[in-house]
Amino acid sequence: MTSHPLTRRELLVRAGAGAALLGAGTAGYARAAAPAPATPPTAAPAAARMLKGISLIGDVNAYGDGLGVRPYLLGGARPVDVVGLWVGWAPLQPTAPQPFTLLQSFLDLSDPAGPAAAALTALDAQIAQANADGRKVVLTVYQAFPDWTHPSVGPLDPRADPGRGGRGRLDLGQGRLLNNARIVDDLTPDGPWAWFVAYLCARYARTGGPPPAAGPGRGGSVGNPSGAYVDWLAPLNEPNLTWWPQRAAALPDGTIEGAVATLMRTAATVAARYRNGDAMPQGPALLMPGTADVVHPGADHGTPWHEFTDGVLAALAGWQPETPVGWAHHNYADVKHGVQASGRWRAEDAIELLTRHGWPDPAVWLTEGGYEFAVRRVGSGIPQPYVVADPPTATAEQVRLIAGNWAAMAQLPVRLWTQYLVNDRDVRFQSSLRGPVAAAAAGAVVPRDPPYPAYALWQELGA
C-alpha cells in the first residue's frame, strides 16, 4: 500500500484510500469485499466490551438539542456510551497570571468577569447534560498554547503561520506546523501547563453535587456551579503531528517523545492530587498521549506514529502512574487505509508496543478517528466552498470502512472507539456522520438532509 502525507485540522491535509474488513451489522448498506489481515487479531477479554464514543467540537456539534445531536446520540439501537468534548487553553488564559503562581492561575480562570467565564459556563452545561443522560465524558485539551507559555522563543512571526497562509516552521525543519502549537517551555509539575491541567481536574472532579463556590481556587473548592464532572481528561492531542518543535536541544532527550513522556508524568502527578479512588471528590482519570496515526516515515513534518509510540514508551520505562492512565491513540489512517502491508492494523501494532514495553494496561483507547473525505474547492466565490469529491462512492466507502474497522477493533484489546463529529462545517477536513450543515435564514444553519448513510449505520454499531 502506498502511503501519503496526511494531516488534520487547521488547514492540515489528509488524503488516501485503502481497504478494511467487512463488519457485522451492515445489512442494507453499500459493501465491497476486502482482503482479510494476514495475521488474525488477538481477541480482547470478554469482559472488556469496547465503548462507543463520539467526539464533538465546534458550534455545530454542541451536545444539545439545537441541531439534533443529543437525541441522535441517545437514540437508535445502540446509543453512545461516551461523549467527547473539547476545551482550548489559549482563549481561556490569554495573559500570564500575576503573580505567577498556581493560586493566581486558578483565580484568573475562575474569575466570573474573566475571559474564561462564558466558555467554561457553556462547557459546564454540556458536560452536566451528558452526566444527566448517563453518558461518560472525555474532555480533550485542544493543541494550542498561550503565547506567554514559551518565552524562550520570543514573539512568533505571524507570517510563518499556515493558518494565515504562511509556510509554517520550515526554517526549523518542522514542516507546516502552526504558531500556536509551539510547546510550552516549562514541563514540570509546577509550571503553567501543569496548573491548567490541575484546574481542569479540580473544576471537573465528581463532587456529588454543585459546590457552593464559583469554581476551583475560590474558597479552596473543587467542582463547578453545575456539578458537571468528567470521567477522563485527555490533556495532550496529536503531539506527534501538530506540536513543534519535534526535535530541539531544549527538549528532554532532544525529542518530542521525551517532552511528551515528561508531560505525561507531570499530568499524572497533578491529576493524582484530585483523585481519591471511589471517594468524593473524585478527579478524572487520564487518557494520553493522543497519538496521530497518520504521520508516516516520509512525511515532511511531525514524527511517525510508530517511532513516536516506541520512543514515548521507552522514556516511560518502569513508570507506574499514580492515577489511572489509558493509552490514547487515533485511528484515521486505520479507517481510511485499512491494514498495513504487514496485514496488521496500526492499533494492533500500538498494542504490541504497549505489551513489549510493559505498559500497565496494554490496551488502546481510540479517542478520535473516522473516515476522512477527499474534498475539493468549487465555484468562483470568496471563499470557495469545499465539497466532497464523488459523494456517492465516498459515502458508501465511509460506511464500509467504518463498519470494517469497528468489527476488527472489537476483537482487540480496545477500550473505546470514537467517531469524530456528527456534523461538519464547510471546511477542508470533513469526517462527519451526517455531512456538512447548510446555510439557513439569518445566518443560521440546518443539518444536512438527507444525511450520509453512515448516520444510520452509527446507531447500529455496538455489542
C-alpha positions in Angstrom: 0.0 0.0 0.0 1.4 3.4 -0.9 1.4 5.9 2.0 0.7 9.6 1.6 1.5 12.6 4.0 -1.7 13.0 6.0 -2.6 15.8 8.4 -5.7 17.2 10.0 -7.5 20.4 11.1 -6.2 24.0 10.9 -5.5 23.7 7.2 -3.6 20.4 7.5 -4.5 18.0 4.8 -5.1 14.3 4.7 -5.8 12.1 1.7 -5.6 8.5 0.6 -7.6 5.3 0.1 -7.5 1.8 1.4 -9.4 -1.3 2.4 -10.8 -2.7 5.6 -12.6 -5.8 6.9 -16.3 -6.1 6.4 -18.1 -5.6 9.7 -21.2 -7.0 11.3 -24.4 -5.1 11.4 -24.1 -3.5 7.9 -27.2 -5.1 6.3 -28.8 -2.7 3.8 -25.6 -0.6 3.3 -23.2 -0.4 0.4 -20.5 -3.1 0.7 -17.3 -4.1 -1.2 -15.1 -7.1 -0.5 -11.6 -6.5 1.1 -8.8 -8.9 1.9 -8.5 -10.2 5.5 -5.4 -9.4 7.6 -2.5 -11.8 7.1 -2.5 -12.3 10.9 -5.7 -12.6 13.0 -6.1 -10.0 15.8 -5.8 -11.2 19.3 -9.2 -11.4 20.9 -10.0 -8.9 23.7 -11.1 -10.3 27.1 -14.9 -11.0 27.0 -15.5 -8.6 29.9 -13.9 -5.6 28.2 -16.7 -4.5 25.9 -15.4 -1.8 23.5 -17.1 1.5 24.4 -18.7 3.6 21.7 -17.7 7.3 21.7 -18.4 10.5 19.8 -16.0 13.5 19.7 -17.8 16.8 19.5 -16.1 20.2 18.8 -17.5 23.4 17.5 -20.8 25.2 17.4 -22.5 22.7 15.0 -21.6 19.7 17.3 -22.6 21.0 20.7 -24.1 18.3 22.9 -27.6 19.6 23.0 -30.9 19.6 21.1 -30.3 22.6 18.8 -29.1 20.6 15.7 -30.4 17.3 16.9 -27.0 16.0 18.1 -28.1 14.9 21.6 -31.3 13.0 20.6 -29.5 11.3 17.8 -26.7 10.1 20.1 -29.2 8.8 22.7 -31.4 7.1 20.1 -31.2 4.1 17.9 -30.5 0.5 18.7 -27.1 1.2 20.4 -26.7 4.7 21.9 -23.2 6.2 22.5 -21.5 5.4 25.8 -19.0 8.2 25.8 -19.3 11.9 24.8 -16.0 13.7 24.0 -15.9 17.4 24.4 -13.1 19.9 24.0 -11.5 22.9 25.8 -9.0 25.4 24.5 -6.4 26.8 26.9 -5.2 29.8 24.8 -8.5 31.7 24.7 -9.3 31.0 28.4 -6.0 32.4 29.7 -4.6 34.8 27.1 -2.3 36.5 29.6 0.0 35.1 32.2 -1.1 35.1 35.9 0.3 37.9 38.0 1.8 36.9 40.4 3.0 33.8 38.5 1.5 31.1 40.8 -0.8 28.2 40.8 -3.2 30.1 43.0 -3.4 33.1 40.8 -3.8 30.9 37.7 -6.8 29.3 39.4 -8.2 32.6 40.4 -7.9 34.0 36.9 -9.6 31.0 35.3 -12.4 31.1 37.8 -12.9 34.9 37.6 -16.7 35.4 36.8 -15.7 38.5 34.8 -12.6 37.0 33.2 -12.1 35.7 29.6 -12.7 32.1 30.6 -16.1 32.6 32.3 -18.5 32.4 29.4 -16.8 29.5 27.6 -16.4 27.4 30.8 -20.0 28.1 31.8 -21.2 26.8 28.4 -18.9 23.8 28.7 -20.2 23.1 32.2 -23.7 22.9 30.8 -22.9 20.4 28.1 -21.0 18.2 30.5 -23.7 18.4 33.0 -26.3 17.4 30.4 -24.2 14.4 29.4 -23.8 13.4 33.1 -27.6 13.6 33.5 -28.0 11.4 30.4 -25.9 8.8 31.9 -23.1 9.2 29.4 -19.4 9.1 30.3 -17.4 12.2 29.3 -13.9 12.7 27.9 -12.6 16.3 27.9 -9.7 16.9 25.4 -7.4 19.9 25.6 -7.0 21.4 22.1 -3.5 21.6 20.7 -2.8 25.3 21.1 -0.8 27.1 23.8 -1.0 30.7 25.0 1.8 32.8 23.6 3.2 33.6 27.1 3.9 29.9 27.8 7.0 29.8 25.6 9.0 32.9 26.4 12.3 31.3 25.3 11.4 31.8 21.6 10.1 35.4 21.9 7.4 36.7 19.6 6.4 34.4 16.7 6.2 35.8 13.2 2.6 35.5 12.2 3.6 35.5 8.5 5.0 32.0 9.1 1.7 30.6 10.3 0.0 28.3 7.9 -3.3 29.4 9.4 -2.6 32.8 7.8 -1.2 31.4 4.5 2.4 31.1 5.6 4.8 28.3 5.0 5.0 27.1 8.6 8.1 26.3 10.6 10.1 25.2 7.6 13.0 27.3 8.8 13.3 25.0 11.8 12.7 21.8 9.8 9.4 21.3 11.5 7.1 21.3 8.5 3.8 23.0 8.2 3.1 23.4 11.9 1.1 26.3 13.4 2.4 29.0 15.6 0.0 28.4 18.4 1.1 24.7 18.7 4.5 25.7 20.0 5.2 23.5 23.1 5.4 25.2 26.5 8.8 25.8 27.9 8.0 24.6 31.4 7.2 20.9 31.5 7.3 20.5 35.3 4.5 19.8 37.8 4.9 23.4 38.9 4.6 25.1 35.6 1.7 26.8 33.9 0.7 23.8 31.8 0.5 21.7 34.9 -1.5 24.5 36.6 -4.1 24.3 33.7 -4.3 20.5 34.0 -4.8 20.9 37.7 -7.5 23.4 37.2 -9.4 21.1 34.9 -9.0 18.2 37.3 -10.3 20.4 40.1 -13.2 22.0 38.2 -14.4 18.8 36.7 -14.0 16.5 39.7 -17.0 14.5 40.7 -18.3 16.1 43.9 -21.7 14.6 44.3 -23.4 17.9 43.6 -22.9 21.6 42.8 -20.4 23.2 45.2 -21.2 26.4 46.9 -18.3 28.3 45.4 -17.9 29.6 41.8 -15.1 27.2 41.0 -11.7 25.9 42.0 -9.4 28.4 43.6 -12.2 30.2 45.3 -12.5 29.2 48.9 -10.4 26.1 48.2 -13.3 24.3 46.5 -13.4 21.8 43.7 -16.1 21.4 41.1 -18.3 24.0 39.3 -21.7 25.5 39.9 -23.4 23.0 37.6 -21.9 20.0 39.4 -20.5 18.8 36.0 -17.8 16.2 36.0 -15.7 14.3 33.5 -14.6 10.7 33.7 -11.4 11.2 31.7 -9.2 14.2 30.9 -7.1 14.0 27.7 -4.5 16.8 28.2 -2.4 16.1 25.0 -3.7 15.9 21.5 -1.7 14.6 18.5 1.6 16.0 19.7 3.5 14.0 17.1 1.5 15.8 14.3 0.7 19.3 15.5 3.2 20.3 18.1 6.5 21.9 17.5 9.4 21.6 17.8 9.5 17.9 17.2 13.3 17.9 17.6 15.2 20.5 19.6 18.1 20.6 22.1 15.9 22.2 24.8 13.5 19.2 24.8 14.1 16.2 27.1 16.4 13.8 25.1 16.1 16.4 22.3 12.8 14.8 21.1 9.1 15.3 21.1 8.9 11.8 22.6 11.0 12.9 25.6 8.8 16.0 26.0 5.6 14.1 25.9 6.8 11.4 28.3 7.7 14.2 30.7 4.3 15.9 30.3 2.6 12.5 30.9 4.4 12.1 34.2 3.5 15.7 35.1 -0.1 15.2 34.3 -0.4 12.1 36.3 1.3 13.7 39.3 -1.1 16.6 39.1 -4.2 14.5 38.5 -3.5 12.2 41.4 -3.9 15.1 43.8 -7.6 15.3 42.8 -8.4 11.6 42.6 -9.4 9.7 45.8 -10.3 6.3 44.4 -14.0 5.8 44.8 -14.3 8.6 47.4 -15.6 12.1 46.7 -14.3 14.3 45.4 -13.0 12.2 42.6 -11.0 13.8 39.8 -10.8 12.4 36.3 -8.6 9.6 35.1 -6.3 10.4 32.2 -6.1 9.3 28.5 -2.7 10.1 26.9 -0.9 10.8 24.6 -3.5 11.1 21.8 -1.1 9.8 19.0 -2.0 10.7 15.4 -1.6 7.5 13.4 -1.4 9.4 10.1 2.2 10.5 10.3 4.4 8.1 8.3 8.2 7.9 7.8 8.1 10.0 4.6 6.1 13.0 6.0 7.5 16.5 5.8 6.5 17.3 9.4 5.8 15.5 12.6 7.1 12.2 14.0 5.9 8.9 12.6 3.4 7.4 14.9 5.2 4.0 15.4 8.5 5.8 16.2 6.7 8.2 18.5 4.9 5.5 20.4 8.0 3.4 20.8 10.0 6.4 21.9 7.5 7.7 24.5 7.1 4.2 26.0 10.9 3.8 26.2 11.1 7.1 28.0 8.4 5.9 30.4 10.1 2.5 31.1 9.2 1.2 34.5 6.7 4.0 35.2 3.7 3.2 37.4 1.3 6.1 37.1 -0.1 7.5 40.4 -3.5 7.7 38.8 -5.3 5.7 36.1 -3.8 6.4 32.7 -5.2 4.8 29.4 -3.1 4.9 26.2 -4.9 7.1 23.8 -4.4 6.6 20.0 -6.2 8.0 16.9 -7.3 5.7 14.1 -7.9 7.8 11.0 -5.3 6.0 8.9 -6.5 2.6 10.0 -10.1 3.5 9.0 -9.2 5.1 5.6 -6.2 2.9 4.6 -7.1 -0.4 6.2 -4.5 -2.9 7.3 -0.8 -2.2 6.6 1.4 -4.1 4.2 2.2 -6.4 7.1 -1.5 -7.3 7.3 -1.8 -5.7 10.7 -3.8 -2.7 11.9 -1.8 0.3 13.3 -3.8 0.0 16.5 -2.7 -3.6 16.7 0.9 -2.6 16.4 0.4 0.0 19.1 -1.0 -2.7 21.4 2.1 -4.8 20.7 4.4 -1.9 21.6 2.5 -1.4 24.9 2.9 -5.1 25.7 6.6 -5.1 24.8 7.4 -2.1 26.9 5.4 -3.4 29.9 2.7 -0.7 29.9 0.4 -1.4 32.9 -2.7 -1.9 30.8 -1.7 -3.0 27.2 -4.9 -1.8 25.6 -5.6 1.3 23.5 -8.3 4.0 23.8 -9.2 5.2 20.3 -10.1 8.7 21.4 -10.6 10.1 17.9 -11.0 8.8 14.4 -13.2 8.1 11.4 -13.3 8.4 7.7 -11.8 11.5 6.1 -13.4 12.6 2.9 -11.4 13.9 0.0 -12.7 17.4 -0.7 -12.2 19.9 -3.5 -12.9 23.6 -3.9 -15.7 24.7 -6.3 -17.2 27.8 -7.7 -15.7 31.3 -8.1 -16.9 32.9 -4.9 -14.8 34.0 -1.9 -14.4 31.9 0.0 -14.8 28.9 -2.3 -16.8 26.2 -0.7 -15.4 22.7 -0.1 -17.4 19.8 -1.4 -16.8 16.0 -1.1 -15.4 14.5 -4.3 -17.5 11.8 -5.8 -20.1 11.8 -3.0 -22.0 8.5 -3.8 -18.8 6.5 -3.9 -17.3 8.3 -0.9 -20.3 8.0 1.4 -20.6 4.3 0.6 -17.0 3.8 1.3 -17.3 5.6 4.6 -20.0 3.1 5.7 -17.9 0.1 4.6 -14.6 1.2 6.2 -16.1 2.4 9.5 -18.0 -0.8 9.9 -15.0 -2.9 9.0 -12.7 -1.1 11.4 -15.2 -1.2 14.2 -15.6 -5.0 13.8 -11.9 -5.6 13.8 -11.2 -3.3 16.8 -13.9 -5.0 18.8 -11.7 -8.2 18.6 -8.7 -6.4 20.1 -7.9 -5.0 23.5 -9.5 -1.7 22.5 -11.4 0.1 25.3 -13.0 2.8 23.3 -13.8 3.6 19.6 -14.5 7.3 19.0 -16.0 8.9 15.8 -15.0 12.5 15.1 -18.1 14.7 14.6 -21.8 14.3 13.8 -21.9 17.4 11.6 -19.2 19.1 9.5 -18.7 22.7 8.6 -17.7 23.7 5.1 -14.0 23.2 5.8 -11.1 21.3 4.4 -11.2 18.5 7.0 -14.5 16.6 6.8 -15.2 13.3 8.5 -18.7 13.6 10.0 -21.5 11.1 10.0 -24.3 13.4 8.7 -22.4 15.7 6.4 -21.8 19.5 6.3 -24.5 21.8 7.7 -26.4 24.0 5.2 -27.0 27.7 5.5 -30.4 28.9 6.6 -32.1 32.3 7.1 -30.4 35.0 9.3 -27.0 33.2 9.4 -28.4 30.0 11.0 -27.5 26.5 9.8 -29.5 23.3 9.4 -28.3 19.7 9.4 -27.7 18.0 6.0 -30.8 16.4 4.7 -30.7 13.6 3.6 -27.9 12.6 5.9 -25.0 10.4 4.7 -25.6 6.7 5.0 -23.2 6.5 7.9 -25.6 8.5 10.0 -27.9 5.4 10.2 -25.0 2.9 10.4 -23.6 4.6 13.5 -26.7 4.0 15.6 -26.5 0.2 14.9 -22.8 -0.3 15.8 -22.1 -1.9 19.1 -22.1 -5.0 21.2 
